[in-house]
Structures are given as C-alpha cells and as structure tokens.
Amino acid sequence: MTVNVADFASTNRPPTDSELEELKEILAPDELVVANIEREIKAHREEVDRLVKERDELLRKMRPARLAASWIRRLPAEIMGNIFFHARAPSDCYASFRTGDAPLVLLRVCRLWRDIALNTPTLWASMDITIPSTVEGPDSRPGQEGNRKEESFENEVGRWLERSADLPLTIRIRRGYPMSMVPALSAGMGALHKTILRLAEHSHRWENLDFEGTPEMLEVLQKDLPVPRLKTWATRPSSKKPPSIFDCKSPFHSPLLQRLIIFSDLDSPEIVRKMPVKWESLTALTILNERDFQPRAGFGAQAGTQDRESFALGLLPVLERCTNLRQCLFSFPNGIVTTDGAKFVTLPALRALSLRGCCNQMNLFLTRINLPAIRELHYFPSYGTTPHVTTSFANLLLTHGDQMRVLAFDFPAISSDKFLDCLRSVPFVIQLSVGPQTEGGIHGSRRYTFEDPSDAPFILTDSHILALTPKRGDTSICPKLELFRCSYKAKVTTRIIKGFLGAKVDPDILEATGASRLRGLFITRLPGDWPFSPSRPPWGEGLRRLAEIESLDDFKAFKDAGVVVNLLRPIALNSTFHMSPIRWGYSRYSRETNFKE
C-alpha cells in the first residue's frame, strides 16, 4: 500500500484511481464498525422511546395516589394555618374583605383548605372594613335589593367576628365615600351604624382600632365601652360637627394603650393636655394637624395665627410624662415664637422623630427637648407657612449626629457648605434622603419661595457625590450609607455617578475603607439632557423591546450587582406619562401605623 493519507491534508488534488481503491480499503473496516454502531444506536433509541412511554403511562397511573400521599396533604393543620396567615395581602396588618384576597380566596380552593381556613381564627382576627357604595352610598338602591345587599354585608362582618373566636381584634373601618354622597335614610340605621354596633359588642377584644370620626362611630365611643385589650388607637375626623373625637372616653381609658395616632385640625394643644391618657404607657404618639397642609398665600397668611399658643411648646407638659415614648410624629401650626416659661424636656427612650408644619415652631420645639437615644429624624417644614430655619436642626446633628442611622430633611435654600456639614455630622447614617417629599402637584408639599435675594436654591452637584464616594487612603462622608435619595435639582454627570456606584460595590474598596455596600440610589430631578433609558409602557412594543432597552442601560452592571438605581428627570420632562415620581419611604413609616428604623 503506497498511498499516504497525510499527503492529502495539505493539498486539494483528487486521488488517482489506484489511490482511491487503496483509500476504500483503508476505510472499509471502520465503515463496517460505524454501520454496526448506528444500528445499535437506533435499537437503543427505540428501546429508550419505549421505556419513556412506559414510564409516562405509569406516572399518569400513579399520579392520583402520589397526590394523595404528598407532603402538602400531610402537613399539620396548624402549619397550613400559619402558611395561610402569611398569604394575606400586604395591607399593613389588615385582612381584606375582597374575595380575590386571602383569607376569602382560600375558601374556594378545596374542602380541606376551606376547613383549615375556617378553623384558623388568626386569619379572621384582623379586618379592613370599607362600606361599599352599593350598600350605603351613591350607588345604593332603595327597596328590597338594597336591603338584601345591606344584610349580606352585615352578615359577612358577623361571620368574620365569629370565625375569629376570642382572639384580639385589629380593625380598620372606613365609610369609603364622602358624607355628602350618602342618601338620606328614610327610617332606621344605615349599614355603617349597624356595623359599628356589631363591632361594639366585641369591644373587649379590640387590640388595634383605626377609624374615621364619623357621627356613627363617635356616638358609640362616647358610651362606656370595655376596652381592656386596646393597644393602638388611630382616628381622624370626617365631619366638623360635634361630637368630637376628643369626646370619646373609652379608648383613652384603656389600661394597655401604647400607640395613639390622631389626625385633627386643632388650633390649641389644650385639648391634648386634657386627654385622659396614661401618657407614661405610650410608646408611639402621632398628632397631625391637617390644617397645616392647606394651601396658603405667603408666610403666616392665616389671620391670627401669629398670636395663638405655640402648639410645639404646649405639647411639652404632655411629653414630659411620656417616659417610654420611642416614636413620635408631629405637625405644628403657626403660633407664638417665644420660649418664655417653656419647660426643657428629656425623652430618654425616643428613637424616631418626625416633624412637619411651621418651621419656626419646629425649630422652637427642638430647642426645648433632649433626645439622648435618637436614631431616626425626619424634618419637613411647610414652606407655605414660614421660611426655613436650620439652627436647632444643625445643633441636634452636632450633639447626637453620631447616633443617627436614618435622616431625611428638606432645606431648599441650604448652602453647599452647610449641606456637607450636615452630612459630616452623621458619619454612621445608613439611610439618607434630601429634598421635598414629592415633586409637588396637588398632593405635594408647597415649594419654597425664594424671596430673599441672598437665597439660592440648593443643587446637588458632582462635588457632593464625590464627597460621598469612598476612596483608598482617604476619608469619605457617610461611609456607612446604604440608601441615598435626592429630590433636589441635580447637575451631575454619568462619570461621577458611575464612579460612586463602582466604589460602593467594589469589595476591595469597601474592605479598605470600612464603607458599607450601597443598596439603592434614587435621584429624581436630573437635568433635561440626562442620557437615561426611555421610559417604557407596560404593553405592546414596550414589552417586546424590553431586552433591547435593558442592554442599552449604562447602569445595568450595578443593577445586576444588586443595587436599585433609579435616575430620573423631572416628571414634566419624561418622555411618557407612564413614568411616575419616586414615592417617599425608604424608612417606610405610615401615618396610620408606625414608622420603623
């Protein structure tokens, strides 16, 4: 055999007839082996297909028995009940009456789940009751149909109360429509009144109660109801007619009352001082004066507001008795700015403070209290009432800034140096938010009016971001920062933002500087020429181009690293209506419940 196969590797010449015969002789043994292997593969494939088909048939046959013996069927009812409890819609601590939410939806899955749900009282011990407009309101119908709907709703409330056994109750009750839209009742009581009377029969089980000060509710609470378990009472007025929420005696007399939340339009703190509350038992106190959130033209435009008693100082005698208070939220109306005769109060256990309203009153309040345990501060003056004053705020940060973990404030005319001084005063802050709570609009806070020629609006710049950026061999401001929000106008560049994000996720830099890893960056008023990805509607072409848009995102690497990055222009400059403003709440406290660290 003279042919050399290697000779054909470096040339394209065809083999001669004799070489072709020799090549066929070389290939013949291996061709036979390959043919045998192919036959075996085919035979095995047919066998595998047969076995797969046989297996699938057996699995279909076994499926009912396997399901009957599954772990989910063998879980104890107590464990299933706990799972059901955590399946409720995340609406504070209240369970919804909607049939599509737990616990009602659990009743329609199977008989076993229905039995477990019906015999788990904790599922039914909290309820968010909103009177439907079809029962009592603009959409209600008189006659037999209306009576049937009203009776059905009342029976549903009764079923929840029965299923909750004797557990403490957490209740939020709302009318769900304006009082003016309620049709006149020809005779008897409306659905709201009947529902409240039904709930009052279980007042000895009330633990958390949140209600509107409707005449029906106030009429019931004026009675001497037993409320031995009541720990939280949240209320707001719904009518300016008497009786008042302060005429309710029963909730104030609860021996276990720990959290008091009042929305009102009080002009004087005298009523608060007279409330028969065990102040030393309170751990959370919220008093929001809704009068402060009404639009006003100019500072102190409301007649007589400069001469009325200071609400901030008027609360000091009450706070002096609140020795166990840990959280409080106040809004202050305008009033006398003087400390004559005012007490100096120490709140030894207070960890979280939120102030709103008249800045002069807020400033005055901080001069008269000592907060040795403070860890969280929210400071949002109403600039439709007074210009801002930063003296007491800055002094508080100088005194207790090293304890601060959560800080949020709005000083539109603060200078860059003072802004950096504030940040230097809180070296261990974890969550920082600066700027107004919303971008304005109907429900936004009033914008500051720059009437003083020396005032200039604060603008977030690259220098501020650089000061927050950890660097090897150098110290940075707020090295422990994990969440940063800014709703001030910003003039920053992508290079500086990327440098900040890169340093805050680089493990080597974090280890060398002792800084904390960033979890979220939110800047909502970037310049109009900011090169950000277009907002996308949640339908049609927007969904089809999702992958393409994400691939063009310059900050995708940081998002993939676990950082929530939200960089937006002002709402008016966004390309579609779908983009909504960033809502406040990195600390996520609620006026109706609590604000958390």
Sequence and secondary structure as in RCSB ss.txt:
>XXXX:A:sequence
MTVNVADFASTNRPPTDSELEELKEILAPDELVVANIEREIKAHREEVDRLVKERDELLRKMRPARLAASWIRRL
PAEIMGNIFFHARAPSDCYASFRTGDAPLVLLRVCRLWRDIALNTPTLWASMDITIPSTVEGPDSRPGQEGNRKE
ESFENEVGRWLERSADLPLTIRIRRGYPMSMVPALSAGMGALHKTILRLAEHSHRWENLDFEGTPEMLEVLQKDL
PVPRLKTWATRPSSKKPPSIFDCKSPFHSPLLQRLIIFSDLDSPEIVRKMPVKWESLTALTILNERDFQPRAGFG
AQAGTQDRESFALGLLPVLERCTNLRQCLFSFPNGIVTTDGAKFVTLPALRALSLRGCCNQMNLFLTRINLPAIR
ELHYFPSYGTTPHVTTSFANLLLTHGDQMRVLAFDFPAISSDKFLDCLRSVPFVIQLSVGPQTEGGIHGSRRYTF
EDPSDAPFILTDSHILALTPKRGDTSICPKLELFRCSYKAKVTTRIIKGFLGAKVDPDILEATGASRLRGLFITR
LPGDWPFSPSRPPWGEGLRRLAEIESLDDFKAFKDAGVVVNLLRPIALNSTFHMSPIRWGYSRYSRETNFKE
>XXXX:A:secstr
    GGGGGG      HHHHHHHHHHHHHHHHHHHHHHHHHHHHHHHHHHHHHHHHHHHHHHHHHHHHT HHHHS
 HHHHHHHHHHTS  STT  B  TTSTTGGGGGT HHHHHHHHT GGGGSEEEEE  TTTSSTT   SHHHHHHH
HHHHHHHHHHHHHTTT  EEEEEE  S GGGS   SSS  HHHHHHHHHHTTGGGEEEEEEEE HHHHHHHTS  
  TT  EEEEEES SSSS GGG  TGGG TT  EEEEEE  S THHHHHS   GGG SEEEEEEGGGGS  SSTT
 STTGGGS  HHHHTHHHHHH TT  EEEEEE       TT   EE TT  EEEEEE HHHHHHHHHTEE TT  
EEEEEE TTT     HHHHHHHHHHGGG SEEEE  TT  HHHHHHHHHT TT SEEEES SS  STTS      
 STT    EEEHHHHHHHS BTTB  SSTT  EEEE SEEE  HHHHHHHHHHHH HHHHHHHT     EEEE  
  TT        SSTHHHHTHHHHHHT TTHHHHHTT EEEE   GGGSSSTT     S SS   TTS    
